Amino acid sequence: MSTLKLSGVTSGSSIIKAPDSGSTGVTFTLPASAGTLLTTTGSAASLTAIPAAQITGTLPAISAANLTAIPAANITGTLPAISGANLTGITTGKVLQVVSTTKTDTYSTSLAITTQSGDVTGLTAAITPSATSSKVLVTVSLSMDVSSLVHSGYFTVFRGGSISSFVGSSVGSRQPVSAGVINGEQGPELSTATITFLDSPATTSATTYSVRLSHNNGSTTTVYLNRSWHDNNSYYSARSASSITLMEIGA
């Protein structure tokens, strides 16, 4: 093993030793400029211009999990406006679409007690669910009156031509309806009934919701929508609007 001893200018010395075995032809080249070659601290603080080819290995995954005590002065910039536009992966309880129909004109139909009207003209709404597991939140609001005092007008929600899930039980001869209003003893009254229920159509085909009317008078009676039965052209008479709103809920 060869050694090279370098004496200090005033005192002391440094020894450079060649390896005992292994690599041969090792060349130690001093830099052409003055300065510090190595520091005793072993810090990389003074290292600059390291060729990329000399950096090998795999960097760990970048994570902020261990970042602590970041000075507020080092956090700069402007946060974007809060928005749900870029939210992804939310598959349950999310409103996927909304369909609504509002009827502002009037409607009337004359019915026997055992008869139910057809679908109310201009008051249907159709929705096409994106998945068979989706639910449909149905809201129906109807303003009604009947042509007989102290009797009730009813409406029933239909889905695809069949009675929807939101009706009462048909025990005996009772009418299974969704809701109703009553014409009071004081004369013509415009009353509003609103219902909301969660339906499960279990389809991805277009599904139409509609309403049909009926009443509980023993003789033929007219059921009115968006107007009272009297409907005088005066301040004492009122007209209203009715609507169906459908919301698909991811389930």
Backbone hydrogen bonds, N-H to C=O, Kabsch-Sander energy under -0.5 kcal/mol:
donor,donor_aa,acceptor,acceptor_aa,energy
4,L,16,I,-2.6
6,L,4,L,-0.5
6,L,14,S,-4.0
7,S,5,K,-0.6
8,G,12,G,-3.6
14,S,6,L,-3.0
16,I,4,L,-3.1
17,K,15,I,-0.5
18,A,2,S,-2.2
23,S,21,S,-0.6
29,T,27,T,-0.6
30,L,28,F,-0.5
37,L,35,G,-0.5
42,G,39,T,-0.9
47,L,44,A,-1.3
54,Q,51,P,-1.8
55,I,52,A,-1.5
56,T,54,Q,-0.8
67,L,64,A,-1.3
68,T,66,N,-0.5
74,N,71,P,-1.8
75,I,72,A,-1.6
76,T,74,N,-0.8
87,L,84,G,-1.3
91,T,89,G,-0.9
93,G,250,G,-3.1
96,L,94,K,-0.6
96,L,248,E,-2.8
97,Q,248,E,-0.8
99,V,246,L,-3.0
101,T,244,I,-2.9
103,K,242,S,-3.4
104,T,102,T,-0.6
107,Y,225,L,-1.6
109,T,223,V,-1.8
111,L,109,T,-0.5
111,L,221,T,-2.9
115,T,112,A,-1.8
117,S,213,L,-2.8
120,V,211,V,-2.5
123,L,120,V,-1.7
125,A,209,Y,-2.1
127,I,207,T,-2.6
134,S,131,A,-1.3
135,K,249,I,-2.4
136,V,199,D,-2.7
137,L,247,M,-3.1
138,V,136,V,-0.7
138,V,197,F,-3.1
139,T,245,T,-2.5
140,V,195,I,-2.3
141,S,243,S,-2.3
142,L,193,A,-2.6
144,M,142,L,-0.6
144,M,191,S,-3.3
145,D,224,Y,-1.5
147,S,222,T,-1.8
150,V,183,N,-1.9
150,V,184,G,-0.5
151,H,148,S,-1.0
153,G,181,V,-2.4
154,Y,214,S,-3.1
155,F,179,A,-2.6
156,T,212,R,-2.4
158,F,210,S,-3.0
159,R,162,S,-3.3
160,G,208,T,-3.3
162,S,159,R,-1.5
164,S,157,V,-2.6
167,V,165,S,-1.3
168,G,177,V,-1.5
171,V,169,S,-1.5
172,G,170,S,-0.5
174,R,171,V,-1.8
177,V,175,Q,-0.9
178,S,155,F,-1.8
179,A,155,F,-1.7
181,V,153,G,-2.7
183,N,151,H,-3.0
184,G,182,I,-0.7
187,G,184,G,-1.0
191,S,144,M,-2.5
191,S,189,E,-0.7
193,A,142,L,-2.6
195,I,140,V,-2.6
197,F,138,V,-2.4
199,D,136,V,-3.3
199,D,197,F,-0.6
202,A,134,S,-0.6
207,T,127,I,-3.0
209,Y,125,A,-3.2
210,S,158,F,-2.2
212,R,156,T,-1.9
214,S,154,Y,-1.8
216,N,152,S,-1.3
221,T,111,L,-2.7
223,V,109,T,-2.7
224,Y,145,D,-3.3
225,L,107,Y,-3.0
226,N,143,S,-2.9
228,S,238,A,-0.6
234,S,232,N,-2.2
237,S,234,S,-1.4
240,S,226,N,-1.2
242,S,103,K,-2.4
243,S,141,S,-2.4
244,I,101,T,-2.5
245,T,139,T,-2.6
246,L,99,V,-3.8
247,M,137,L,-1.7
248,E,97,Q,-2.2
249,I,135,K,-3.0
250,G,94,K,-2.8
250,G,248,E,-0.5
